[in-house]
Amino acid sequence: MVATVSRDNFPLYLAPLPQRVEDLALRYAWLIVAINLAGTAFGFWYYRFQLAQTPLMMWPFVPDSPAATLFVALSLAAWKLDYDVEWLHMLAFFGNIKLGLWTPFVQLVLNGPGGIEPWLYWFLIMSHLAMSLQSFLIYRYAKFSVGAVAIATVWYGFNDLVDYFVPLVGDYHHTFLRAELVGTTLDHSLRAHDLAAAAAVALTLAATFLALATRVKKVQLQRSSTTLEGNQPTDKPDGGLES
């Protein structure tokens, strides 16, 4: 298995979970994989009506949250099986931060509890907040390479483009918003569309910043460790020590 880094020296905004929680979650990574796969299956079921109204070629851009939980399940599984798949780790990091925070914002600020079962409303909020938290496990085993960060940035940036600004085929491809409903028709000219778009773009930028900041911190720690190792005293041929 690929070794994990220590939480020491990572600032709170890059590693907000307590060390005990991180260690416990990574110890039971297969359980988290199973939970995310179950969430992925539920998510695709949840999107079934929207997918039925979406051209097949645009399906990859519609179920964003199920895709994010699938990414993190595969990311953790790859780590446990000792596969280093940086682009997958970054898609998981971006997706779970972005969708984990975008959905509670939309539900609490834009949609409200009307028109949906109360249990489902709060389940969506709490489960997505948990998604955002699990993204902060990934720094423990991923390198956060610049190339992988670029892939995730392009993917989620392109998602924002087709979701809110330039639909490639048919209508906009973002999750149906109850706040956009006028009778039984979606009205994308409403302010809710613009607010959802602003939140999505802001979260893509935030995920990019956090990923790059994590990369910088990892490089700093690696250089510091290399410097310390280079300064360790070594045995001289005559049995003495040199620094």
MITI-360519 format. One record per residue (C-alpha): residue number from 1; y, z, x; residue in one letter. Coordinates in nm, 2 decimals. Each point is the difference from the previous one (the first is absolute). Layout:
<seros>
SERO:NUM:Y:Z:X:A
...
</seros>
This chain:
<seros>
SERO:1:0.00:0.00:0.00:M
SERO:2:0.35:-0.08:0.12:V
SERO:3:0.16:0.32:0.12:A
SERO:4:0.29:0.15:-0.20:T
SERO:5:0.33:0.11:0.15:V
SERO:6:0.13:0.35:-0.03:S
SERO:7:0.27:0.09:-0.26:R
SERO:8:0.19:0.18:0.27:D
SERO:9:0.34:-0.14:0.09:N
SERO:10:0.02:-0.22:-0.31:F
SERO:11:0.31:0.07:-0.21:P
SERO:12:-0.04:0.12:-0.36:L
SERO:13:0.12:-0.33:-0.15:Y
SERO:14:-0.28:-0.18:0.18:L
SERO:15:-0.27:0.26:-0.06:A
SERO:16:0.09:0.21:-0.31:P
SERO:17:-0.35:0.13:-0.06:L
SERO:18:-0.11:0.33:0.15:P
SERO:19:-0.25:-0.03:0.29:Q
SERO:20:-0.27:0.17:-0.21:R
SERO:21:0.04:-0.24:-0.28:V
SERO:22:-0.02:-0.30:0.23:E
SERO:23:-0.31:0.13:0.18:D
SERO:24:-0.17:0.08:-0.33:L
SERO:25:0.08:-0.34:-0.15:A
SERO:26:-0.13:-0.18:0.31:L
SERO:27:-0.31:0.21:0.01:R
SERO:28:-0.08:-0.11:-0.36:Y
SERO:29:0.13:-0.35:0.05:A
SERO:30:-0.30:-0.15:-0.19:W
SERO:31:0.08:0.20:-0.31:L
SERO:32:0.36:-0.13:0.02:I
SERO:33:-0.14:-0.35:0.04:V
SERO:34:-0.21:0.05:-0.32:A
SERO:35:0.30:0.14:-0.20:I
SERO:36:0.21:-0.30:0.10:N
SERO:37:-0.27:-0.25:-0.09:L
SERO:38:-0.02:0.17:-0.34:A
SERO:39:0.37:-0.02:-0.03:G
SERO:40:-0.01:-0.37:0.10:T
SERO:41:-0.25:-0.07:-0.28:A
SERO:42:0.21:0.19:-0.25:F
SERO:43:0.31:-0.19:0.12:G
SERO:44:-0.15:-0.34:-0.05:F
SERO:45:-0.11:0.11:-0.35:W
SERO:46:0.36:0.12:-0.07:Y
SERO:47:0.14:-0.34:0.11:Y
SERO:48:-0.25:-0.20:-0.21:R
SERO:49:0.25:-0.12:-0.26:F
SERO:50:0.26:-0.10:0.25:Q
SERO:51:-0.26:-0.18:0.21:L
SERO:52:-0.11:-0.19:-0.31:A
SERO:53:0.35:-0.13:-0.04:Q
SERO:54:0.04:-0.09:0.37:T
SERO:55:-0.10:-0.33:0.17:P
SERO:56:-0.31:0.06:0.21:L
SERO:57:0.18:-0.09:0.33:M
SERO:58:0.25:0.28:-0.05:M
SERO:59:-0.25:0.27:-0.07:W
SERO:60:0.02:0.15:0.35:P
SERO:61:0.37:0.08:-0.06:F
SERO:62:-0.04:0.19:-0.33:V
SERO:63:-0.23:0.31:0.04:P
SERO:64:0.20:0.15:0.28:D
SERO:65:-0.12:0.36:-0.04:S
SERO:66:-0.37:-0.08:-0.02:P
SERO:67:0.05:-0.22:0.31:A
SERO:68:0.16:0.29:0.18:A
SERO:69:-0.28:0.24:-0.08:T
SERO:70:-0.25:-0.26:0.11:L
SERO:71:0.18:-0.04:0.33:F
SERO:72:0.00:0.37:0.08:V
SERO:73:-0.37:0.03:-0.10:A
SERO:74:-0.08:-0.29:0.24:L
SERO:75:0.23:0.14:0.27:S
SERO:76:-0.17:0.34:-0.01:L
SERO:77:-0.35:-0.16:-0.01:A
SERO:78:0.09:-0.22:0.30:A
SERO:79:0.11:0.30:0.19:W
SERO:80:-0.32:0.20:-0.08:K
SERO:81:-0.21:-0.30:0.10:L
SERO:82:0.20:-0.04:0.33:D
SERO:83:0.17:-0.33:-0.09:Y
SERO:84:0.35:-0.04:0.11:D
SERO:85:0.17:-0.23:-0.26:V
SERO:86:0.37:0.06:0.05:E
SERO:87:0.13:-0.24:-0.26:W
SERO:88:-0.22:0.17:-0.26:L
SERO:89:0.13:0.35:0.10:H
SERO:90:0.36:-0.13:-0.04:M
SERO:91:-0.06:-0.16:-0.34:L
SERO:92:-0.14:0.34:-0.10:A
SERO:93:0.29:0.19:0.14:F
SERO:94:0.26:-0.22:-0.16:F
SERO:95:-0.17:-0.04:-0.33:G
SERO:96:-0.07:0.37:-0.06:N
SERO:97:0.35:0.11:0.09:I
SERO:98:0.17:-0.28:-0.20:K
SERO:99:-0.21:0.01:-0.32:L
SERO:100:-0.06:0.37:0.03:G
SERO:101:0.38:0.06:-0.04:L
SERO:102:0.10:-0.31:-0.20:W
SERO:103:-0.23:0.08:-0.30:T
SERO:104:0.13:0.36:-0.05:P
SERO:105:0.36:-0.12:0.02:F
SERO:106:-0.07:-0.27:-0.26:V
SERO:107:-0.19:0.23:-0.23:Q
SERO:108:0.25:0.29:0.03:L
SERO:109:0.33:-0.19:0.02:V
SERO:110:-0.05:-0.33:-0.18:L
SERO:111:-0.30:0.01:-0.23:N
SERO:112:-0.01:0.36:-0.12:G
SERO:113:-0.30:0.15:-0.19:P
SERO:114:0.04:-0.21:-0.31:G
SERO:115:-0.25:-0.27:-0.09:G
SERO:116:-0.28:0.15:0.21:I
SERO:117:-0.26:0.28:-0.04:E
SERO:118:0.14:0.32:0.16:P
SERO:119:-0.31:0.05:0.22:W
SERO:120:0.03:-0.36:0.13:L
SERO:121:0.37:0.04:0.07:Y
SERO:122:-0.05:0.31:0.21:W
SERO:123:-0.32:-0.13:0.16:F
SERO:124:0.19:-0.31:0.12:L
SERO:125:0.28:0.22:0.15:I
SERO:126:-0.22:0.26:0.17:M
SERO:127:-0.26:-0.25:0.13:S
SERO:128:0.26:-0.22:0.15:H
SERO:129:0.17:0.29:0.17:L
SERO:130:-0.34:0.09:0.15:A
SERO:131:-0.01:-0.36:0.13:M
SERO:132:0.33:0.04:0.18:S
SERO:133:-0.13:0.32:0.17:L
SERO:134:-0.33:-0.16:0.12:Q
SERO:135:0.19:-0.27:0.18:S
SERO:136:0.11:0.27:0.25:F
SERO:137:-0.36:0.04:0.12:L
SERO:138:0.00:-0.35:0.16:I
SERO:139:0.22:0.09:0.30:Y
SERO:140:-0.28:0.22:0.12:R
SERO:141:-0.23:-0.30:0.08:Y
SERO:142:0.21:-0.32:-0.01:A
SERO:143:0.21:-0.14:0.28:K
SERO:144:0.28:-0.13:-0.22:F
SERO:145:0.02:-0.32:0.21:S
SERO:146:0.31:-0.21:-0.04:V
SERO:147:-0.20:-0.30:-0.11:G
SERO:148:-0.18:0.20:-0.27:A
SERO:149:0.32:0.15:-0.12:V
SERO:150:0.15:-0.35:-0.02:A
SERO:151:-0.30:-0.12:-0.21:I
SERO:152:0.04:0.28:-0.25:A
SERO:153:0.38:-0.05:-0.02:T
SERO:154:-0.04:-0.37:-0.07:V
SERO:155:-0.27:0.06:-0.26:W
SERO:156:0.19:0.27:-0.20:Y
SERO:157:0.33:-0.18:0.05:G
SERO:158:-0.15:-0.32:-0.15:F
SERO:159:-0.14:0.21:-0.28:N
SERO:160:0.36:0.12:-0.08:D
SERO:161:0.12:-0.36:0.01:L
SERO:162:-0.25:-0.13:-0.26:V
SERO:163:0.00:0.32:-0.20:D
SERO:164:0.38:0.02:-0.07:Y
SERO:165:0.19:-0.30:0.14:F
SERO:166:-0.19:-0.33:0.02:V
SERO:167:-0.32:-0.02:-0.21:P
SERO:168:-0.21:-0.27:0.15:L
SERO:169:-0.21:-0.08:-0.31:V
SERO:170:0.09:0.11:-0.34:G
SERO:171:0.19:0.33:-0.06:D
SERO:172:0.09:0.28:0.25:Y
SERO:173:-0.31:0.16:0.14:H
SERO:174:0.10:0.37:0.00:H
SERO:175:-0.19:0.26:-0.21:T
SERO:176:0.10:-0.02:-0.36:F
SERO:177:0.28:0.24:-0.07:L
SERO:178:0.03:0.17:-0.34:R
SERO:179:0.37:0.03:0.08:A
SERO:180:0.02:-0.38:-0.02:E
SERO:181:-0.16:-0.04:-0.34:L
SERO:182:0.22:-0.13:-0.28:V
SERO:183:-0.24:0.01:-0.29:G
SERO:184:-0.31:-0.17:0.14:T
SERO:185:0.19:-0.21:0.26:T
SERO:186:0.09:0.09:0.36:L
SERO:187:0.37:-0.05:0.07:D
SERO:188:0.05:-0.02:0.38:H
SERO:189:0.38:-0.01:-0.04:S
SERO:190:0.00:0.37:-0.08:L
SERO:191:0.13:0.25:0.25:R
SERO:192:-0.35:0.14:0.04:A
SERO:193:-0.11:-0.31:0.18:H
SERO:194:0.27:0.03:0.25:D
SERO:195:-0.06:0.37:0.06:L
SERO:196:-0.38:-0.06:0.04:A
SERO:197:0.08:-0.28:0.25:A
SERO:198:0.24:0.22:0.20:A
SERO:199:-0.25:0.28:0.02:A
SERO:200:-0.27:-0.24:0.12:A
SERO:201:0.21:-0.16:0.27:V
SERO:202:0.13:0.34:0.11:A
SERO:203:-0.35:0.14:0.03:L
SERO:204:-0.12:-0.31:0.20:T
SERO:205:0.29:0.06:0.24:L
SERO:206:-0.08:0.38:0.01:A
SERO:207:-0.37:-0.07:0.08:A
SERO:208:0.11:-0.24:0.28:T
SERO:209:0.22:0.26:0.15:F
SERO:210:-0.27:0.27:-0.02:L
SERO:211:-0.26:-0.23:0.15:A
SERO:212:0.23:-0.11:0.29:L
SERO:213:0.11:0.36:0.06:A
SERO:214:-0.36:0.11:0.02:T
SERO:215:-0.06:-0.28:0.25:R
SERO:216:0.28:0.11:0.21:V
SERO:217:-0.12:0.36:0.00:K
SERO:218:-0.35:-0.10:0.09:K
SERO:219:0.13:-0.20:0.29:V
SERO:220:0.21:0.29:0.12:Q
SERO:221:-0.29:0.24:-0.01:L
SERO:222:-0.23:-0.25:0.17:Q
SERO:223:0.25:-0.04:0.29:R
SERO:224:0.06:0.37:0.02:S
SERO:225:-0.37:0.06:0.02:S
SERO:226:-0.04:-0.27:0.27:T
SERO:227:0.28:0.15:0.20:T
SERO:228:-0.15:0.35:-0.02:L
SERO:229:-0.34:-0.13:0.11:E
SERO:230:0.17:-0.18:0.29:G
SERO:231:0.17:0.32:0.11:N
SERO:232:-0.32:0.21:0.01:Q
SERO:233:-0.09:0.13:0.34:P
SERO:234:-0.28:-0.18:0.18:T
SERO:235:-0.23:0.10:0.28:D
SERO:236:0.11:-0.12:0.35:K
SERO:237:-0.27:-0.12:0.23:P
SERO:238:0.05:0.31:0.21:D
SERO:239:-0.06:0.23:-0.29:G
SERO:240:0.36:0.07:-0.07:G
SERO:241:0.20:-0.09:-0.31:L
SERO:242:0.28:-0.25:-0.06:E
SERO:243:0.22:-0.02:-0.30:S
</seros>
